[in-house]
Amino acid sequence: MEHLLTARRFAFGADSDGMISDGEYAFRAVLKSPEAPTQFKAVYDQATVEGQLYALCGIRIADRDSFEDYASPLRSEIRKVMTQRGRIATNEPVADVVQRIASGNYDQYFTNWLASPAAARPVTAQ
């Protein structure tokens, strides 16, 4: 959970070297825990905004009924957050990322992994 609490970028998906971010690696570890809903909510309450976004993804999967309660405060957030896809890092409004989370745009990075955890486990994290 420490990596989620202190995350400084929100990144799903491997970079061109096949590496995943520490945040995604930590996200996957929490997601496979039987205590995932509680852990993601605890992360949300204490984390950086990047960590809150990872937690929001987890809440959407692990406790969908609570998702909007956690997403709502961030939907109007104008602060920028660092996101990364591959080697490209950008700063964008938190609200834009929350909308993509709500729309399921990041699900592709972990729903297949949930169906077959061994198939998508990273060899190492950055």
C-alpha positions as CSV (number, residue, x, y, z in Angstrom):
1,M,0.0,0.0,0.0
2,E,2.9,2.4,0.6
3,H,3.5,2.8,-3.2
4,L,-0.1,3.8,-3.6
5,L,-0.1,6.2,-0.7
6,T,3.0,8.0,-2.1
7,A,2.4,7.7,-5.9
8,R,3.6,10.7,-7.9
9,R,2.3,9.5,-11.3
10,F,-0.8,7.6,-12.4
11,A,0.3,5.0,-15.0
12,F,-1.3,1.8,-16.2
13,G,0.2,-0.3,-18.9
14,A,3.8,-1.4,-19.7
15,D,6.3,1.0,-21.1
16,S,8.3,0.2,-24.3
17,D,10.6,-2.0,-22.2
18,G,7.7,-4.0,-20.8
19,M,8.0,-2.5,-17.3
20,I,5.0,-1.4,-15.3
21,S,4.9,1.4,-12.8
22,D,5.3,0.9,-9.0
23,G,1.8,2.2,-8.7
24,E,0.3,-0.4,-11.0
25,Y,2.4,-3.1,-9.4
26,A,1.1,-2.0,-5.9
27,F,-2.5,-1.7,-7.3
28,R,-2.4,-5.3,-8.5
29,A,-1.1,-6.5,-5.1
30,V,-3.9,-4.8,-3.2
31,L,-6.5,-5.9,-5.8
32,K,-5.8,-9.5,-5.2
33,S,-6.2,-9.2,-1.4
34,P,-9.4,-10.3,0.2
35,E,-9.4,-6.9,2.0
36,A,-9.2,-5.0,-1.3
37,P,-12.3,-2.8,-0.8
38,T,-11.2,-1.7,2.7
39,Q,-7.6,-1.2,1.6
40,F,-8.5,0.9,-1.4
41,K,-10.7,3.1,0.7
42,A,-8.0,3.6,3.2
43,V,-5.5,4.5,0.4
44,Y,-8.0,7.0,-1.0
45,D,-8.3,8.7,2.4
46,Q,-4.6,9.1,2.9
47,A,-2.9,9.2,-0.5
48,T,-1.5,11.7,-3.0
49,V,-4.0,12.6,-5.7
50,E,-2.3,10.0,-8.0
51,G,-2.7,7.4,-5.3
52,Q,-6.4,8.4,-5.0
53,L,-6.8,7.7,-8.7
54,Y,-5.4,4.2,-8.3
55,A,-7.6,3.7,-5.3
56,L,-10.6,4.9,-7.3
57,C,-9.9,2.3,-10.0
58,G,-9.8,-0.4,-7.2
59,I,-13.0,0.8,-5.6
60,R,-14.7,0.7,-9.0
61,I,-13.7,-3.0,-9.3
62,A,-13.9,-4.1,-5.7
63,D,-16.9,-2.1,-4.4
64,R,-18.8,-0.6,-7.3
65,D,-21.7,0.5,-5.1
66,S,-19.3,2.9,-3.3
67,F,-17.6,4.2,-6.4
68,E,-19.6,7.4,-7.0
69,D,-19.2,8.4,-3.3
70,Y,-15.4,8.4,-3.8
71,A,-15.4,9.7,-7.4
72,S,-17.8,12.7,-6.8
73,P,-15.3,14.9,-4.9
74,L,-12.7,14.5,-7.6
75,R,-15.1,15.1,-10.6
76,S,-14.7,18.9,-10.3
77,E,-11.0,18.8,-9.3
78,I,-9.1,21.3,-11.4
79,R,-5.6,20.4,-10.1
80,K,-3.4,18.6,-12.5
81,V,-2.1,15.1,-12.1
82,M,0.9,13.4,-13.7
83,T,-0.3,10.5,-15.9
84,Q,1.9,8.3,-18.0
85,R,1.2,6.0,-20.9
86,G,4.3,4.2,-22.2
87,R,7.1,6.7,-22.1
88,I,4.9,9.7,-22.5
89,A,4.1,11.6,-19.3
90,T,1.6,14.4,-19.2
91,N,-0.1,16.7,-16.7
92,E,-3.9,16.8,-17.0
93,P,-6.9,17.7,-14.8
94,V,-7.8,15.2,-12.2
95,A,-11.5,15.4,-13.3
96,D,-10.5,14.2,-16.8
97,V,-8.8,11.1,-15.4
98,V,-11.8,10.4,-13.1
99,Q,-14.1,10.5,-16.1
100,R,-11.9,7.9,-17.9
101,I,-11.9,5.7,-14.7
102,A,-15.7,6.0,-14.5
103,S,-16.0,5.1,-18.2
104,G,-13.9,1.9,-17.7
105,N,-11.0,3.1,-19.9
106,Y,-8.4,1.6,-17.6
107,D,-10.2,-1.7,-17.0
108,Q,-8.2,-3.3,-19.9
109,Y,-5.1,-3.1,-17.7
110,F,-6.4,-5.3,-14.9
111,T,-9.6,-7.1,-15.9
112,N,-7.7,-9.6,-18.0
113,W,-5.2,-10.0,-15.2
114,L,-8.0,-10.7,-12.7
115,A,-9.4,-13.4,-15.0
116,S,-5.9,-15.0,-15.3
117,P,-3.5,-13.5,-12.7
118,A,-0.5,-15.7,-13.7
119,A,-0.8,-14.6,-17.3
120,A,-0.3,-10.9,-16.7
121,R,2.1,-10.7,-13.7
122,P,5.0,-8.4,-14.3
123,V,8.5,-9.7,-14.1
124,T,9.7,-6.5,-12.4
125,A,8.4,-3.0,-11.6
126,Q,10.1,0.3,-12.2
